[in-house]
Amino acid sequence: MAGPEATLAPQPVSDVDPKPLAELPLFTLHDLLWLFYLYPLRLLAAILPRWCLYAIGKLSDPIIQFQARHRKASAALWIARVCDTTPALAERIARRSLSNKAVRYLDQLVLLRPSAAKMLRCTSIDGIQHLESALALGRGVILLAGHFCANRVAVRYLASHGHPVLSVHNRRPSNKCEGRLGRQFLQPRSIRLQSLAFPDHVYIQDPNCSLSILQRLRAGGLAVIHADGRGRTKVVEHLFLGRPWPVPAGIFEIVRLSGCAVVPMLCLGRSDGFRIRFDPMLDLDRAPSRDAFLSANLPCFLSAVERQIIQNPEEWILWNHQF
């Protein structure tokens, strides 16, 4: 669980790429997988039935697993320690997490279809009363989430059922597996594809990002924030799943200034069968200053997501991420 130590003053972290472009290889296996996804598979997804997309994903899984073999080995050690499990089970969790991440991107292709709203099959929504109670306060709601497989389909499903959710995305996600082809050509197109699948979004790099979130909250609306997002500017370092984690500090100031409610949300599954759970509103300490508010509430935010991850480790997609 989250440790008590935190660097309370927001610290600037460089937002430059980890390696200069000239030091990257021309392309990597990861780039070739993305090239296949962004072009032939994306075009085929417009006509193929969903089961066929999943079948292609299953056929591609051995290549994905091979490409990430070193990351999986490192992830398994982390998983075994955090989840207090055997090495064999930790390896299985790392493997399944990687497969689920691929399913997440296949579901993004489903969301690009005009008929996407009719294709999303939600099997259950638990704790909806917690969301309704938070909305009734009239100050907006932050949906606090981790990076789980079904987040994207759940957000689209909620929007189609009267609960539009503002998503917060990263226009320049870190990727140590990319080559020059990936960084210069494929990543911008991947981000563009994501923006088409989720038009109701704001980027953390946008100058008006915080203002857009505040406006949505002050209108009594919803915004989803990933507590496990690793910030690159104005961060607070805190233990998360036993590791130092650079947590974006801006969300705490947004919550303090808006007085909004914070409701943990968990989304599991895939587009042909997913479930959503809302937990009770977090009991926030409404401290008057930025640092006091951050100190009082940061452990609560992270602990809520840590519990979800430990209970559903195969569905958390960041175990294998190479930061």
Backbone torsions as a table, in degrees:
resi	resn	phi	psi	omega
1	MET	NA	169.6	-176.3
2	ALA	-64.6	136.5	179.4
3	GLY	-81.5	169.4	-175.6
4	PRO	-80.8	-14.1	-173.7
5	GLU	-85.6	138.5	175.1
6	ALA	-152.3	145.1	170.8
7	THR	-85.7	107.2	-166.4
8	LEU	-77.0	-32.8	179.4
9	ALA	-77.2	128.5	178.8
10	PRO	-56.6	131.4	-177.5
11	GLN	-110.2	133.1	175.9
12	PRO	-72.0	137.0	176.4
13	VAL	-123.9	137.6	-176.3
14	SER	-57.6	136.0	178.1
15	ASP	-101.8	16.4	178.8
16	VAL	-80.4	161.8	177.8
17	ASP	-66.0	145.8	-176.7
18	PRO	-62.5	-28.5	177.3
19	LYS	-131.7	143.1	172.5
20	PRO	-60.8	150.2	-176.9
21	LEU	-57.7	-38.3	-176.9
22	ALA	-64.8	-23.0	-178.9
23	GLU	-86.0	-7.2	-180.0
24	LEU	-84.9	149.5	172.4
25	PRO	-66.1	161.7	-179.5
26	LEU	-58.5	-43.9	175.0
27	PHE	-155.1	162.1	178.7
28	THR	-127.3	171.7	174.8
29	LEU	-60.2	-36.8	177.1
30	HIS	-59.4	-42.6	178.6
31	ASP	-61.7	-40.6	-179.0
32	LEU	-65.9	-37.3	176.8
33	LEU	-64.4	-41.4	178.9
34	TRP	-68.0	-35.8	177.4
35	LEU	-61.8	-42.5	177.0
36	PHE	-63.0	-41.6	-178.7
37	TYR	-66.6	-44.0	-171.8
38	LEU	-77.1	-20.8	-176.1
39	TYR	-116.7	-83.2	-175.1
40	PRO	-60.6	-42.1	-176.8
41	LEU	-68.6	-41.6	179.1
42	ARG	-61.1	-40.3	179.5
43	LEU	-69.5	-40.9	178.3
44	LEU	-66.6	-30.2	-176.9
45	ALA	-62.7	-21.0	179.7
46	ALA	-70.6	-20.7	-176.7
47	ILE	-121.9	-22.0	-177.6
48	LEU	-75.2	144.2	171.8
49	PRO	-67.0	157.0	-175.0
50	ARG	-60.6	-39.1	-178.7
51	TRP	-60.7	-31.8	179.0
52	CYS	-70.1	-38.0	175.2
53	LEU	-60.4	-45.9	178.8
54	TYR	-63.4	-35.6	178.0
55	ALA	-64.6	-41.4	176.5
56	ILE	-62.7	-40.7	177.2
57	GLY	-61.3	-39.5	179.3
58	LYS	-66.4	-39.7	177.9
59	LEU	-66.2	-32.3	-179.2
60	SER	-80.9	-14.0	-172.8
61	ASP	-57.6	-42.5	178.5
62	PRO	-58.6	-36.0	178.7
63	ILE	-67.9	-42.7	179.4
64	ILE	-62.4	-43.9	179.9
65	GLN	-64.0	-40.1	178.7
66	PHE	-65.3	-44.5	-178.2
67	GLN	-60.1	-31.7	-176.0
68	ALA	-104.2	19.7	-171.5
69	ARG	-61.2	-37.8	-179.6
70	HIS	-72.4	-39.7	177.4
71	ARG	-64.9	-37.6	179.1
72	LYS	-63.4	-40.8	180.0
73	ALA	-62.1	-42.1	177.4
74	SER	-67.6	-41.4	-179.5
75	ALA	-62.9	-38.7	-178.0
76	ALA	-61.9	-37.3	177.3
77	LEU	-64.1	-42.0	178.9
78	TRP	-65.1	-45.3	-178.6
79	ILE	-62.8	-44.4	-179.1
80	ALA	-59.3	-37.9	-179.0
81	ARG	-73.8	-44.4	-176.0
82	VAL	-72.0	-43.6	-175.5
83	CYS	-90.7	-1.9	178.9
84	ASP	52.4	55.8	-176.9
85	THR	-129.2	177.2	-177.2
86	THR	-77.6	156.8	177.3
87	PRO	-57.8	-37.8	-179.0
88	ALA	-65.0	-44.2	179.5
89	LEU	-69.3	-36.2	177.9
90	ALA	-62.9	-39.4	177.1
91	GLU	-64.5	-38.8	178.5
92	ARG	-64.5	-41.7	179.3
93	ILE	-63.1	-43.6	178.9
94	ALA	-61.5	-40.4	-180.0
95	ARG	-67.5	-45.4	-179.2
96	ARG	-67.3	-36.3	177.3
97	SER	-60.9	-40.7	179.7
98	LEU	-67.3	-41.3	177.6
99	SER	-63.5	-41.3	180.0
100	ASN	-65.9	-33.3	177.3
101	LYS	-64.0	-38.5	177.3
102	ALA	-65.2	-39.7	177.3
103	VAL	-61.4	-37.4	178.7
104	ARG	-57.8	-41.5	179.6
105	TYR	-74.6	-31.2	173.7
106	LEU	-65.1	-39.8	177.9
107	ASP	-65.8	-27.3	175.9
108	GLN	-64.1	-34.5	176.3
109	LEU	-67.5	-35.5	175.5
110	VAL	-62.5	-39.2	-177.5
111	LEU	-69.5	-15.8	177.9
112	LEU	-79.4	-12.4	-178.2
113	ARG	-75.7	145.7	175.7
114	PRO	-58.6	-29.6	-178.4
115	SER	-92.8	17.5	-173.6
116	ALA	-55.9	-41.9	-176.3
117	ALA	-59.4	-34.1	-179.4
118	LYS	-79.4	-16.2	-176.4
119	MET	-90.8	-12.3	-177.2
120	LEU	-83.3	123.3	-176.3
121	ARG	-114.7	101.0	176.9
122	CYS	-90.1	120.2	-177.2
123	THR	-85.9	-23.4	178.0
124	SER	-165.9	149.1	169.8
125	ILE	-127.8	111.1	-179.8
126	ASP	-101.6	144.8	176.0
127	GLY	74.3	23.5	-179.2
128	ILE	-60.7	-25.4	179.3
129	GLN	-64.5	-29.0	178.4
130	HIS	-68.4	-40.1	177.1
131	LEU	-66.8	-44.0	-178.8
132	GLU	-63.9	-39.4	178.1
133	SER	-64.1	-39.2	179.4
134	ALA	-68.2	-42.0	178.5
135	LEU	-64.6	-33.0	-178.1
136	ALA	-65.0	-19.8	178.4
137	LEU	-70.1	-21.3	173.2
138	GLY	80.1	12.9	-179.0
139	ARG	-114.6	14.5	-179.6
140	GLY	83.5	165.2	-176.5
141	VAL	-137.4	129.7	166.9
142	ILE	-90.2	122.1	171.8
143	LEU	-88.5	112.4	-175.7
144	LEU	-90.8	120.1	-173.5
145	ALA	-134.8	162.0	167.0
146	GLY	-103.6	175.1	179.7
147	HIS	-81.5	83.9	178.7
148	PHE	-105.3	158.2	-170.9
149	CYS	-57.7	-41.2	-170.7
150	ALA	-94.3	8.3	-176.7
151	ASN	-55.2	-45.7	-172.3
152	ARG	-68.0	-44.4	179.4
153	VAL	-67.8	-33.2	179.5
154	ALA	-67.0	-40.9	178.8
155	VAL	-63.1	-43.0	177.5
156	ARG	-65.5	-37.4	178.8
157	TYR	-65.0	-45.0	178.6
158	LEU	-60.8	-41.0	179.9
159	ALA	-62.6	-39.1	-179.1
160	SER	-74.4	-9.5	179.3
161	HIS	-117.6	32.6	170.2
162	GLY	89.7	8.7	179.2
163	HIS	-126.8	72.5	178.9
164	PRO	-61.6	136.6	-175.1
165	VAL	-122.8	127.2	174.6
166	LEU	-79.6	121.5	178.4
167	SER	-95.5	145.4	178.7
168	VAL	-111.7	117.3	-175.5
169	HIS	-116.4	165.9	176.8
170	ASN	-109.0	120.6	-179.2
171	ARG	-76.3	-19.8	-178.9
172	ARG	-131.6	67.9	179.8
173	PRO	-66.0	145.2	179.6
174	SER	-72.7	144.9	-179.9
175	ASN	-156.0	102.4	-178.6
176	LYS	-82.6	-1.6	-178.9
177	CYS	-97.3	-3.6	-174.3
178	GLU	-85.5	156.7	170.0
179	GLY	-107.1	-167.3	179.5
180	ARG	-64.8	-36.7	176.3
181	LEU	-58.6	-43.7	-179.6
182	GLY	-66.6	-46.9	-175.3
183	ARG	-68.8	-45.0	-173.7
184	GLN	-83.9	-32.6	-170.7
185	PHE	-113.3	-45.5	-170.5
186	LEU	-85.7	-41.7	-177.3
187	GLN	-61.8	-44.5	177.3
188	PRO	-59.2	-36.6	178.7
189	ARG	-72.1	-33.3	175.7
190	SER	-65.1	-42.0	178.5
191	ILE	-65.6	-37.9	177.3
192	ARG	-63.4	-41.3	178.6
193	LEU	-62.3	-42.0	178.5
194	GLN	-62.3	-39.3	-179.5
195	SER	-67.7	-29.7	176.2
196	LEU	-71.6	-36.7	179.6
197	ALA	-74.2	-27.1	-177.9
198	PHE	-131.7	76.4	-176.8
199	PRO	-65.1	-24.4	-178.7
200	ASP	-90.2	78.8	-173.9
201	HIS	-146.2	167.4	172.2
202	VAL	-142.4	147.0	179.6
203	TYR	-96.7	143.8	180.0
204	ILE	-64.7	-22.5	179.4
205	GLN	-80.3	-12.3	-179.1
206	ASP	-68.4	135.6	178.8
207	PRO	-58.2	-30.9	-177.6
208	ASN	-99.9	21.9	-177.5
209	CYS	-58.7	-53.6	-178.3
210	SER	-62.6	-39.0	179.8
211	LEU	-64.2	-39.9	179.1
212	SER	-63.2	-40.9	178.5
213	ILE	-66.1	-44.2	179.1
214	LEU	-61.2	-41.0	179.2
215	GLN	-62.7	-41.2	178.7
216	ARG	-64.3	-41.8	-179.2
217	LEU	-67.7	-42.4	-178.5
218	ARG	-68.2	-19.1	173.4
219	ALA	-86.4	5.1	179.5
220	GLY	81.6	18.2	-175.0
221	GLY	-95.0	-167.1	-174.9
222	LEU	-118.5	143.5	170.8
223	ALA	-139.1	139.9	179.1
224	VAL	-104.0	132.0	-179.2
225	ILE	-126.1	134.8	177.2
226	HIS	-92.0	113.3	-179.4
227	ALA	-67.5	-22.8	-179.5
228	ASP	-94.6	9.4	174.8
229	GLY	-66.8	130.3	-178.9
230	ARG	-88.1	110.6	-178.0
231	GLY	-71.9	158.2	177.3
232	ARG	-119.1	-17.0	174.6
233	THR	-135.9	146.0	178.5
234	LYS	50.1	65.2	-176.9
235	VAL	-113.2	162.7	172.1
236	VAL	-120.5	124.4	-179.9
237	GLU	-85.9	130.0	-178.4
238	HIS	-149.0	153.7	176.4
239	LEU	-70.9	131.0	177.4
240	PHE	-140.4	120.7	-175.0
241	LEU	53.3	37.8	175.9
242	GLY	80.4	4.7	-178.8
243	ARG	-123.5	147.5	170.9
244	PRO	-61.7	131.0	-172.5
245	TRP	-133.3	123.7	178.7
246	PRO	-79.7	99.3	-175.7
247	VAL	-89.7	130.0	177.2
248	PRO	-60.6	128.5	-176.3
249	ALA	-84.6	-20.1	-173.3
250	GLY	-60.8	-33.1	-177.3
251	ILE	-62.8	-33.1	-178.7
252	PHE	-68.7	-36.3	177.1
253	GLU	-68.8	-36.0	176.8
254	ILE	-62.9	-46.1	179.3
255	VAL	-63.1	-42.1	-178.7
256	ARG	-64.7	-44.9	-176.2
257	LEU	-72.5	-35.5	-176.6
258	SER	-84.3	-25.2	-174.9
259	GLY	69.0	21.2	-176.3
260	CYS	-72.0	165.7	173.0
261	ALA	-86.6	154.4	177.2
262	VAL	-123.7	119.0	-177.0
263	VAL	-119.9	116.6	175.6
264	PRO	-64.6	136.4	179.4
265	MET	-126.3	135.6	178.0
266	LEU	-123.4	129.4	-178.7
267	CYS	-127.0	122.6	-175.7
268	LEU	-128.8	147.1	175.9
269	GLY	111.1	-153.8	178.8
270	ARG	-145.0	178.4	-167.2
271	SER	-62.5	-25.5	179.5
272	ASP	-88.8	6.0	177.0
273	GLY	174.8	95.8	-178.5
274	PHE	-134.4	162.9	179.4
275	ARG	-135.1	151.3	-177.8
276	ILE	-123.7	139.4	175.8
277	ARG	-132.5	129.8	173.4
278	PHE	-107.0	128.9	176.7
279	ASP	-93.3	166.6	178.5
280	PRO	-58.0	150.6	176.3
281	MET	-52.0	141.1	174.6
282	LEU	-68.6	139.8	177.2
283	ASP	-85.1	94.6	-173.3
284	LEU	-86.3	145.8	172.6
285	ASP	-89.6	111.0	-176.8
286	ARG	-81.3	61.8	179.9
287	ALA	-65.7	147.2	-172.4
288	PRO	-76.8	-28.5	-175.7
289	SER	-105.5	160.6	-178.2
290	ARG	-60.3	-50.3	-176.9
291	ASP	-65.6	-39.3	179.8
292	ALA	-66.2	-40.2	178.9
293	PHE	-64.7	-43.1	179.2
294	LEU	-62.1	-47.9	-179.0
295	SER	-61.3	-39.2	-175.6
296	ALA	-75.3	-31.0	-168.6
297	ASN	-112.6	-16.7	-179.4
298	LEU	-56.6	-48.3	179.9
299	PRO	-60.4	-34.8	-179.8
300	CYS	-65.8	-43.7	179.0
301	PHE	-59.6	-51.2	-175.1
302	LEU	-69.4	-37.7	-179.9
303	SER	-63.3	-37.1	179.9
304	ALA	-61.0	-40.7	-179.3
305	VAL	-78.8	-35.6	177.1
306	GLU	-57.7	-42.9	179.6
307	ARG	-61.2	-41.7	179.1
308	GLN	-62.6	-41.4	-178.5
309	ILE	-66.7	-45.8	-177.9
310	ILE	-65.7	-32.7	178.4
311	GLN	-78.1	-23.2	-176.8
312	ASN	-136.7	59.2	-170.6
313	PRO	-64.9	-31.6	-177.8
314	GLU	-68.1	-20.9	-176.1
315	GLU	-93.4	-7.6	178.0
316	TRP	-86.8	125.9	-167.9
317	ILE	-95.8	4.5	-176.0
318	LEU	-99.5	-1.0	179.0
319	TRP	-55.7	-42.9	-173.7
320	ASN	-93.1	2.1	-177.4
321	HIS	-70.7	134.1	-179.5
322	GLN	-97.0	97.2	-176.3
323	PHE	-78.3	NA	NA
